Amino acid sequence: MVNLKNLLENIDEISNQEKVKLVAVSKNVTEKEVIELYNQGQIDFGENRVQELKRKQDILSSYPLKWHFIGTLQKNKINHMLTTKPVLWQSCSSLELAYEVDKRAKFSLNTLLQINTALEDTKSGVEPNLAIETYLQIKEECKNLNLQGIMCIGANSDDKIKVAKTFEDTYKIYQNLQKYGVKICSMGMSGDYEIAIKSGSNMIRLGSMLYR
Ligand SMILES: *Cc1c(COP(=O)(O)O)cnc(C)c1O
């Protein structure tokens, strides 16, 4: 298990003391690891499956944890996802999905627009060239979605320059949205978080490296 204090210091160093929020992704571990991280001070956790999010939430309901939903959302899971009331839905991946969730939400749901900056078929998210337009449309039309920013997953590549390019492109979109009040640029996972932070990320989602 990672030493959280050391990791957070390392993150501060990479970001030149800019605030970068850590979301601990617990999708491949049990509640035992979640509690270990909580005992080191971690509050924000992420899950990519509604079922598992609900399960951990229930088991750990006596802990003051904040849950993020970060996975691809199937239409038939929308109501279930909403019952978990995540602190942040990071993976709104299309205008259509935004409409569907907005229609059923009975509360204000903090949301990030997921952008497929890497342009990979296996990844969800809106095309980068439609990102701003889609963001503004959701902001205008989806009154139950409280859009807070954007999210992306880095290119699946060993080429660091290629990975950096996805993050830099995403950060440019984030900057262009600055005048519309964006706050969160969520990018960076275990294999690429240093590159993501150097490209301007202010929220990283770390899984595997925390539990080694
Ligand atoms: C699994 C996952 C992560 C964490 O990935 P690691 O490589 O384990 O750090 C981050 N974001 C999303 C959307 C994920 O599905």
The ligand as an SDF file (V2000), in Angstrom:
LIG
                    3D

 15 15  0  0  0  0  0  0  0  0999 V2000
   -9.3030    2.4130  -13.8080 C   0  0  0  0  0  0  0  0  0  0  0  0
   -9.4290    3.8470  -14.0730 C   0  0  0  0  0  0  0  0  0  0  0  0
   -8.5000    4.7530  -13.5500 C   0  0  0  0  0  0  0  0  0  0  0  0
   -7.2960    4.3250  -12.7340 C   0  0  0  0  0  0  0  0  0  0  0  0
   -6.4110    3.6090  -13.5320 O   0  0  0  0  0  0  0  0  0  0  0  0
   -5.0080    3.0780  -12.9740 P   0  0  0  0  0  0  0  0  0  0  0  0
   -4.2200    2.8260  -14.1970 O   0  0  0  0  0  0  0  0  0  0  0  0
   -5.3210    1.8470  -12.1990 O   0  0  0  0  0  0  0  0  0  0  0  0
   -4.4370    4.1420  -12.1310 O   0  0  0  0  0  0  0  0  0  0  0  0
   -8.6910    6.1020  -13.8250 C   0  0  0  0  0  0  0  0  0  0  0  0
   -9.7240    6.5320  -14.5720 N   0  0  0  0  0  0  0  0  0  0  0  0
  -10.6340    5.6860  -15.0850 C   0  0  0  0  0  0  0  0  0  0  0  0
  -11.7570    6.2410  -15.8890 C   0  0  0  0  0  0  0  0  0  0  0  0
  -10.5200    4.3280  -14.8510 C   0  0  0  0  0  0  0  0  0  0  0  0
  -11.4260    3.4960  -15.3840 O   0  0  0  0  0  0  0  0  0  0  0  0
  1  2  1  0
  2  3  1  0
  2 14  2  0
  3  4  1  0
  3 10  2  0
  4  5  1  0
  5  6  1  0
  6  7  2  0
  6  8  1  0
  6  9  1  0
 10 11  1  0
 11 12  2  0
 12 13  1  0
 12 14  1  0
 14 15  1  0
M  END
$$$$
